[in-house]
Amino acid sequence: MEIAQTTTTTAASTTSVADSSAAITSDFETFLQMLTVQMQNQDPLNPVDSTDYATQLATFSGVEQAVLTNDLLQALSSQLVSSGLADMAAWVGKEARAATPAYFDGTPITISPNPALLADNAEIVVHDEYGVEVQRFDVPISAEPVEWAGVAPGGVAYPSGMYTFELISSLEGEILTQETAEVYSTVTEVRAQDGQTLLILEGGSAIATNQVSALRDAGY
């Protein structure tokens, strides 16, 4: 079981906020020094209105607060992602159903087709990882799962690798829908990447958690 980028992500975010705060403090001190010099060297016959100084201070303070707010929101977002990883840890080792390629290693792959309602024929077209069609077969007009054994007509098993299952629904010979069929794949890792939680499936493919339509125990 592997859960990537948890403690490291949170620690890095905390460090980032601390660094930003230190930088803003330094910049504010520099700003005050520049403002003091400006006041000391202004034209005594045409002094700067005190309102202008107040405006400059207010503007800098607003920028300071905006930067700190952004950093705090970023840190909060990272903590929420880390929390999501912990919640998803239970998914590792289970089989997730999604419209994605599946890894074949000799074990049958469960396909969950969902033909168009008006279809009078539905078939699955199997492509290997290079996009080459290796097999096609008819499936019932229902949402019941089917098993792909990965065996050629001559009884020889197809080589291990990634395979894509395309569902084609047709009516009187006319194609109604053509889409990637959902399959069950084992979750091997939960990973935080670019602010979202990803599931790494057997074979290395990655999907977002919102792409999963069902979850079940392995070997069901």
QUIMOHU-V234515 format. One record per residue. N is the residue number from 1. RES is the residue in one letter. SS is DSSP state (~ for helix, > for strand, _ for the rest). PHI is phi in whole degrees, 0 to 359 (NA if undefined). PSI is psi as a letter, one per 20 degrees, with the letter a starting at -180 (999 if undefined). Layout:
# QUIMOHU-V234515
n:res:ss:phi:psi
N:RES:SS:PHI:PSI
N:RES:SS:PHI:PSI
This chain:
# QUIMOHU-V234515
n:res:ss:phi:psi
1:M:_:NA:p
2:E:_:224:p
3:I:>:235:o
4:A:>:264:q
5:Q:_:59:m
6:T:_:252:e
7:T:~:300:g
8:T:~:300:g
9:T:~:297:g
10:T:~:295:g
11:A:~:297:g
12:A:~:295:h
13:S:~:293:g
14:T:~:298:g
15:T:~:298:h
16:S:~:298:g
17:V:~:296:g
18:A:~:297:g
19:D:~:297:g
20:S:~:295:h
21:S:~:297:g
22:A:~:296:g
23:A:~:294:g
24:I:~:294:g
25:T:~:301:g
26:S:~:297:g
27:D:~:295:h
28:F:~:293:h
29:E:~:296:g
30:T:~:297:g
31:F:~:298:g
32:L:~:295:h
33:Q:~:297:g
34:M:~:295:h
35:L:~:294:h
36:T:~:296:g
37:V:~:298:h
38:Q:~:298:g
39:M:~:292:h
40:Q:~:290:h
41:N:_:251:j
42:Q:_:286:q
43:D:_:289:o
44:P:_:297:h
45:L:_:277:i
46:N:_:217:m
47:P:_:293:q
48:V:_:288:p
49:D:_:297:p
50:S:~:300:h
51:T:~:295:h
52:D:~:295:h
53:Y:~:296:g
54:A:~:297:h
55:T:~:295:g
56:Q:~:297:g
57:L:~:297:g
58:A:~:294:h
59:T:~:296:g
60:F:~:296:g
61:S:~:297:h
62:G:~:296:g
63:V:~:296:g
64:E:~:301:g
65:Q:~:294:h
66:A:~:295:g
67:V:~:295:g
68:L:~:297:h
69:T:~:297:g
70:N:~:299:g
71:D:~:294:h
72:L:~:293:h
73:L:~:295:h
74:Q:~:295:g
75:A:~:296:g
76:L:~:296:g
77:S:~:298:g
78:S:~:295:h
79:Q:~:293:h
80:L:~:294:h
81:V:~:297:g
82:S:~:297:g
83:S:~:296:h
84:G:~:297:h
85:L:~:299:g
86:A:~:297:g
87:D:~:295:h
88:M:~:276:i
89:A:~:302:h
90:A:~:291:i
91:W:~:283:h
92:V:_:297:p
93:G:_:95:i
94:K:_:269:r
95:E:>:255:p
96:A:>:259:q
97:R:>:257:p
98:A:>:201:q
99:A:_:277:n
100:T:_:207:q
101:P:_:300:q
102:A:>:236:q
103:Y:>:268:p
104:F:>:253:p
105:D:_:233:k
106:G:_:106:i
107:T:_:271:p
108:P:_:306:q
109:I:>:255:p
110:T:>:274:p
111:I:>:253:p
112:S:>:244:n
113:P:_:286:q
114:N:_:217:m
115:P:_:300:q
116:A:_:299:q
117:L:_:299:h
118:L:_:273:i
119:A:_:291:q
120:D:_:250:j
121:N:>:205:q
122:A:>:219:p
123:E:>:219:q
124:I:>:255:p
125:V:>:249:p
126:V:>:259:p
127:H:>:241:q
128:D:>:279:a
129:E:_:294:i
130:Y:_:263:j
131:G:_:85:j
132:V:_:275:p
133:E:>:289:p
134:V:>:246:h
135:Q:>:192:q
136:R:>:214:q
137:F:>:205:q
138:D:>:282:q
139:V:_:230:q
140:P:_:297:q
141:I:_:278:m
142:S:_:199:r
143:A:_:266:j
144:E:_:292:p
145:P:_:293:q
146:V:>:232:q
147:E:>:255:p
148:W:>:256:o
149:A:_:283:i
150:G:_:73:k
151:V:>:240:p
152:A:_:288:r
153:P:_:307:h
154:G:_:279:j
155:G:_:92:j
156:V:_:268:p
157:A:>:288:q
158:Y:_:289:q
159:P:_:293:q
160:S:_:296:q
161:G:>:155:a
162:M:>:273:p
163:Y:>:228:q
164:T:>:249:p
165:F:>:243:o
166:E:>:258:p
167:L:>:261:p
168:I:>:244:o
169:S:>:254:p
170:S:>:220:q
171:L:>:227:o
172:E:_:51:l
173:G:_:87:i
174:E:>:262:p
175:I:>:289:p
176:L:>:267:g
177:T:>:220:q
178:Q:>:215:o
179:E:>:211:r
180:T:>:289:p
181:A:_:282:q
182:E:>:282:q
183:V:>:225:r
184:Y:>:265:p
185:S:>:224:q
186:T:>:284:p
187:V:>:279:p
188:T:>:254:i
189:E:>:199:q
190:V:>:245:p
191:R:>:226:q
192:A:>:265:p
193:Q:>:209:p
194:D:_:54:l
195:G:_:79:j
196:Q:>:226:r
197:T:>:263:p
198:L:>:247:q
199:L:>:254:p
200:I:>:262:p
201:L:>:262:r
202:E:_:303:p
203:G:_:103:i
204:G:_:102:i
205:S:_:288:q
206:A:>:240:p
207:I:>:224:q
208:A:>:283:q
209:T:~:298:h
210:N:~:284:i
211:Q:~:273:i
212:V:_:278:p
213:S:_:256:i
214:A:>:199:q
215:L:>:219:p
216:R:>:212:r
217:D:_:292:q
218:A:_:297:q
219:G:_:75:j
220:Y:_:298:999
